[in-house]
Amino acid sequence: MSICVPMIFLDSYTAETILQSLKRGENEIEISIDLGLSESIIRLAEYKWDISKLRKIVEDPDTVYFINEEGVFKAAIRGKSFYKLMPAGKNKAPALLIDGVLMHRIKDIDPMKDARMKAKLCARKGSEMLEICTGLGYSTIACLDNAVSTITTIERDSDVIELARINPWSQRLFEDERVEMIIGDASEKIKMFSNKRFNGVLHDPPRFTLGPELYTEDFYEELYRVMKPKGVLYHYVGSPGSRYKKKDLPKGIMTRLRKVGFQRVQRKNDTLGVTGFKP
Ligand SMILES: C[S@@+](CC[C@H](N)C(=O)[O-])C[C@H]1O[C@@H](n2cnc3c(N)ncnc32)[C@H](O)[C@@H]1O
């Protein structure tokens, strides 16, 4: 496929739609080339389609592909780990996979809807937010949509940010002036903030075994320290009753949050998280 047009993103659904359209000999189709954010009219004859590559994409429903003037590529990066975008349903924001581990919820929900539900619990109009774990920026974007005044977001892995750069659903992360992005380990970077700096914190860590430093009492003390009085914390904790070394993880998290001073620490089952308030 040799083309000279803006990037086209394909998942198995859009690849199948193009294949069918080519089979019917159509000249143009209306289709989304940005994973469902918008619809465009594509003139099929302007592209040199490789039918066998399109078939491969149809047969690989777990991968997002993109086409540019240099060819067809997986939306993936091989670095310290293997990072890729995975379709989460037709016209839905894709999920992030790191070494095969899903970083977003896709069962009975989609990643952006989940992010909006999390932001609703902690990001209030006009607030200064801190987000731990930028990922693809969906929760950052959801906070922006809640009219926060600023959001500082920390991501350890620069390859994740590189993947976000090509993801159509992440673009506002790089465009909105209210966003300050910091690359580094949040358990270290948080130490640079002054006391009582943020009104709200959205803490969206990977599962415990992939980021234990983000679940410690010391880290929770830091979260508490950087929050203003009346500040609200949302903390993703995973499935109720999830266990590590026979310990009930959510229960242990809630105990430690209370220990460092958070009050009204409550489960929020819809988002598999907990909220807590700084008095
Ligand atoms: C569940 S994803 C975050 C999803 C994100 N909030 C979104 O809306 O797309 C978790 C992210 O945390 C990052 N991470 C893991 N350990 C970290 C650490 N110590 N500091 C900062 N980020 C970390 C991972 O690289 C991964 O991108």
The ligand as an SDF file (V2000), in Angstrom:
LIG
                    3D

 27 29  0  0  0  0  0  0  0  0999 V2000
   -3.3820    1.5910   34.4170 C   0  0  0  0  0  0  0  0  0  0  0  0
   -2.2010    2.4430   33.4430 S   0  0  0  0  0  0  0  0  0  0  0  0
   -2.7590    4.1110   33.5880 C   0  0  0  0  0  0  0  0  0  0  0  0
   -3.9100    4.4140   32.6710 C   0  0  0  0  0  0  0  0  0  0  0  0
   -4.1330    5.8990   32.4820 C   0  0  0  0  0  0  0  0  0  0  0  0
   -4.5890    6.5640   33.6730 N   0  0  0  0  0  0  0  0  0  0  0  0
   -5.0360    6.1980   31.2990 C   0  0  0  0  0  0  0  0  0  0  0  0
   -6.0750    6.8450   31.4830 O   0  0  0  0  0  0  0  0  0  0  0  0
   -4.7060    5.7810   30.1790 O   0  0  0  0  0  0  0  0  0  0  0  0
   -0.8130    2.4250   34.5120 C   0  0  0  0  0  0  0  0  0  0  0  0
    0.4160    3.1830   34.0130 C   0  0  0  0  0  0  0  0  0  0  0  0
    1.2800    3.3770   35.1360 O   0  0  0  0  0  0  0  0  0  0  0  0
    2.6030    3.4360   34.6920 C   0  0  0  0  0  0  0  0  0  0  0  0
    3.4650    3.2470   35.8750 N   0  0  0  0  0  0  0  0  0  0  0  0
    3.7960    2.0800   36.4660 C   0  0  0  0  0  0  0  0  0  0  0  0
    4.5720    2.3180   37.5510 N   0  0  0  0  0  0  0  0  0  0  0  0
    4.7210    3.6660   37.6390 C   0  0  0  0  0  0  0  0  0  0  0  0
    5.4080    4.5240   38.5480 C   0  0  0  0  0  0  0  0  0  0  0  0
    6.0910    4.0450   39.5850 N   0  0  0  0  0  0  0  0  0  0  0  0
    5.3380    5.8620   38.3390 N   0  0  0  0  0  0  0  0  0  0  0  0
    4.6360    6.3630   37.2960 C   0  0  0  0  0  0  0  0  0  0  0  0
    3.9660    5.5960   36.3980 N   0  0  0  0  0  0  0  0  0  0  0  0
    4.0100    4.2640   36.5770 C   0  0  0  0  0  0  0  0  0  0  0  0
    2.6410    2.3510   33.6340 C   0  0  0  0  0  0  0  0  0  0  0  0
    3.7210    2.5570   32.7410 O   0  0  0  0  0  0  0  0  0  0  0  0
    1.2660    2.4990   32.9620 C   0  0  0  0  0  0  0  0  0  0  0  0
    1.3630    3.3510   31.8420 O   0  0  0  0  0  0  0  0  0  0  0  0
  1  2  1  0
  2  3  1  0
  2 10  1  0
  3  4  1  0
  4  5  1  0
  5  6  1  0
  5  7  1  0
  7  8  2  0
  7  9  1  0
 10 11  1  0
 11 12  1  0
 11 26  1  0
 12 13  1  0
 13 14  1  0
 13 24  1  0
 14 15  1  0
 14 23  1  0
 15 16  2  0
 16 17  1  0
 17 18  1  0
 17 23  2  0
 18 19  1  0
 18 20  2  0
 20 21  1  0
 21 22  2  0
 22 23  1  0
 24 25  1  0
 24 26  1  0
 26 27  1  0
M  CHG  2   2   1   9  -1
M  END
$$$$
